[in-house]
């Protein structure tokens, strides 16, 4: 399962801190600056379509995530 698919299928395995959207296995996305600036913190680049898809998934996750997924 890709990280993008995991956001929808396993939202409980994700959490957000002040700047990053983080999966429990360590995959991290910078989401602090908005959709145009989403990027993977290690190991790759995202094209404009992938950034948009991850931003849409992050927005969906914010509406559907358990309250315990928010950390400071």
C-alpha contacts under 8 A as a table, 3 or more apart, distances in Angstrom:
res1	aa1	res2	aa2	distance
1	X	5	X	6.10
1	X	6	X	6.37
2	X	5	X	5.22
2	X	6	X	6.15
3	X	6	X	4.89
3	X	7	X	6.42
3	X	23	X	7.99
3	X	27	X	7.67
4	X	7	X	5.45
4	X	8	X	7.31
4	X	53	X	7.84
4	X	54	X	6.42
4	X	57	X	7.17
5	X	8	X	5.62
5	X	9	X	6.16
6	X	9	X	4.90
6	X	10	X	5.15
6	X	11	X	6.93
7	X	10	X	5.68
7	X	11	X	5.07
7	X	14	X	7.11
7	X	57	X	6.59
7	X	58	X	7.60
7	X	61	X	6.89
8	X	11	X	5.84
8	X	57	X	7.14
8	X	61	X	7.30
10	X	13	X	5.71
10	X	14	X	7.61
11	X	14	X	5.59
11	X	61	X	6.66
11	X	64	X	7.80
11	X	65	X	6.11
12	X	15	X	7.61
12	X	65	X	6.73
12	X	66	X	6.74
12	X	69	X	7.07
13	X	23	X	5.87
13	X	24	X	5.63
14	X	21	X	7.04
14	X	22	X	5.57
14	X	23	X	4.45
14	X	24	X	6.18
14	X	69	X	6.68
15	X	21	X	5.97
15	X	22	X	5.41
15	X	23	X	6.57
15	X	24	X	7.88
15	X	69	X	4.45
15	X	70	X	5.85
15	X	71	X	7.16
16	X	19	X	7.46
16	X	20	X	5.75
16	X	21	X	4.51
16	X	22	X	5.99
16	X	69	X	6.47
16	X	70	X	5.40
16	X	71	X	6.16
17	X	20	X	5.52
17	X	21	X	6.70
17	X	22	X	7.93
17	X	70	X	6.56
17	X	71	X	5.17
17	X	72	X	5.35
18	X	32	X	7.16
18	X	71	X	7.81
18	X	72	X	6.18
19	X	30	X	5.98
19	X	31	X	5.99
19	X	32	X	4.58
20	X	28	X	6.22
20	X	29	X	5.43
20	X	30	X	4.65
20	X	31	X	5.64
20	X	32	X	6.69
21	X	28	X	5.66
21	X	29	X	5.08
21	X	30	X	6.44
21	X	31	X	6.47
21	X	58	X	7.99
22	X	26	X	6.37
22	X	27	X	5.77
22	X	28	X	4.50
22	X	29	X	6.46
23	X	26	X	5.45
23	X	27	X	5.20
23	X	28	X	6.49
24	X	27	X	7.39
27	X	40	X	7.85
28	X	40	X	6.07
28	X	41	X	5.89
28	X	42	X	7.73
29	X	38	X	6.53
29	X	39	X	5.57
29	X	40	X	4.72
29	X	41	X	5.98
30	X	33	X	7.76
30	X	37	X	7.58
30	X	38	X	5.35
30	X	39	X	5.37
30	X	40	X	6.42
30	X	41	X	6.63
31	X	34	X	5.79
31	X	35	X	7.09
31	X	37	X	7.04
31	X	38	X	5.15
31	X	39	X	7.43
31	X	55	X	7.69
32	X	38	X	7.91
33	X	36	X	7.68
33	X	37	X	5.85
33	X	38	X	7.38
34	X	37	X	5.73
34	X	38	X	6.63
34	X	55	X	7.64
35	X	38	X	5.54
35	X	51	X	6.62
35	X	52	X	6.20
35	X	55	X	5.15
36	X	48	X	7.71
36	X	51	X	6.82
36	X	52	X	7.30
37	X	51	X	7.55
38	X	51	X	5.59
38	X	54	X	7.53
38	X	55	X	6.97
39	X	45	X	6.71
39	X	46	X	6.24
39	X	51	X	6.97
40	X	43	X	7.07
40	X	44	X	6.35
40	X	45	X	6.43
40	X	46	X	7.14
41	X	44	X	7.87
46	X	49	X	7.85
46	X	50	X	5.57
46	X	51	X	5.89
47	X	50	X	5.29
47	X	51	X	6.16
48	X	51	X	5.13
48	X	52	X	6.25
49	X	52	X	5.11
49	X	53	X	6.20
50	X	53	X	4.98
50	X	54	X	6.12
51	X	54	X	5.21
51	X	55	X	6.06
52	X	55	X	5.04
52	X	56	X	6.13
53	X	56	X	5.14
53	X	57	X	6.15
54	X	57	X	4.97
54	X	58	X	6.01
55	X	58	X	4.97
55	X	59	X	6.17
56	X	59	X	5.12
56	X	60	X	6.23
57	X	60	X	5.01
57	X	61	X	6.06
58	X	61	X	4.91
58	X	62	X	6.18
59	X	62	X	5.19
59	X	63	X	6.69
60	X	63	X	5.39
60	X	64	X	6.36
61	X	64	X	5.00
61	X	65	X	5.30
62	X	65	X	5.59
65	X	69	X	6.59
66	X	69	X	5.66
67	X	70	X	6.04
68	X	71	X	7.45
